[in-house]
Amino acid sequence: MEELISKKDLLIETNISYGQLYRWKRKKLIPEEWFMKKSTYTGHETFFPREKILERVHQILNMKEGASLDDLADKFSSDLPEELERKKEELLSLGVLSREILSLYEEIFKGKEIYNFQDILYMYISEELLSKGDLSVEDLSRILKMLSEHYEVIKDKDPALTVYRRFGVTTALLHKAGEIFVADQVPLVKDYSIRHALEKLKLKLI
């Protein structure tokens, strides 16, 4: 279960004001679904996913001096920057992707010399999953193909990825964040946030 933090505690811990918080919400710097109304013994109170909201507030505070709120909203939005393209050498020099992941992508999707943001996102997700140490190159190959075939369908629904292995067979599920229930298996990767990966990648490339 994801740890939550109340609005009151968030304002105290981050030293931001009520007005700042809701201004950032209006500007879409903080996703609407992170504002969760819950009943408490004193009435109704707003809670947030603790780790996500603290990270986001610190990002905004660290970046807002050099950028407008509209610029930050673009960086944090789930929209893909369609005009962005990078060559293999650029991605390697930026340290965004490893040669291993780029080679794997080239093997699956032959003939690409320039990668758009969506290509890079799929590779970046694979890079992060590989770093967790539980998945093989064959697993990542299947995940890359699945993302290529199905990501478009779910991209606007806060997509997440959960990976299971049973009897040596790896299964990857693409689903809405927080909405998956499999009782008899322990996931290798649980509820991996594609939105979070997208946001981090934007900050590296834009």
Secondary structure, 3 states (H helix, E strand, C coil): CCCEEEHHHHHHHHCCCHHHHHHHHHCCCCCHHHCEEEEECCEEEEEEEHHHHHHHHHHHHHHCCCCCHHHHHHHHCCCCCCCCEEEHHHHHHHCCCCHHHHHHHHHHCCCCCEEEHHHHHHHHHHHHHHHCCCCCHHHHHHHHHHHHHHHHHHCCCCEEEEEEEECCEEEEEEEECCCCCCCCCCCCEEEEEHHHHHHHHHHHHC
